[in-house]
Amino acid sequence: MRHKKKKLQFNKTQAHRDAMFRNLTTSIIKHKKVVTTLARAKAVRPIVEKMITLGKKANQYSQDPQKALHYKRQVFSYLKSRESAKILFDEIAPSLQDREGGYTRIIKLGFRKGDGAPQALIEIIE
């Protein structure tokens, strides 16, 4: 039975889904905005917001290197890209330090010409 299993599968295996979300998260952090399908944007939003929260916590505990290292390792284990992690810790997290949540915005863009899939822009709020 599939009770309480509300997660979009995107017709992909678990490993493929994980890789897709990692790559999408890395791109959003690196470029600050990405155009993708609406379903993918809605699915990746909680992941991006969690990474930003971990970056904020790492900056918050900059006086306690052990706690900061813990949060940085959590981010590195998910992103697998030093460049995007550096952008997250140096640019994004300090600019959103005062914000309590809602770090991303999804804007609907219409439908893709080829297959009619609804497109959306997911971006980090400045």
NORCORBEL-V540104 format. One record per backbone hydrogen bond with DSSP energy under -1.0 kcal/mol. NH is the residue of the N-H (numbers start at 1). CO is the residue of the C=O. If there is no record, write none. Layout:
# NORCORBEL-V540104
<<NH CO> <NH CO>>
This chain:
# NORCORBEL-V540104
<<5 2> <7 5> <12 9> <17 13> <18 14> <19 15> <20 16> <21 17> <22 18> <23 19> <24 20> <25 21> <26 22> <27 23> <28 24> <29 25> <30 26> <31 27> <32 28> <34 122> <36 120> <38 118> <41 37> <42 38> <43 39> <44 40> <45 41> <48 44> <49 45> <50 46> <51 47> <52 48> <53 49> <54 50> <55 51> <56 52> <57 53> <58 54> <59 55> <60 56> <61 57> <62 59> <68 64> <69 65> <70 66> <71 67> <72 68> <73 69> <74 70> <75 71> <76 72> <77 73> <79 75> <80 76> <85 81> <86 82> <87 83> <88 84> <89 85> <90 86> <91 87> <92 87> <93 88> <95 91> <96 92> <105 123> <107 121> <109 119> <112 117> <116 112> <119 110> <120 36> <121 107> <122 34> <123 105> <124 32> <125 103>>
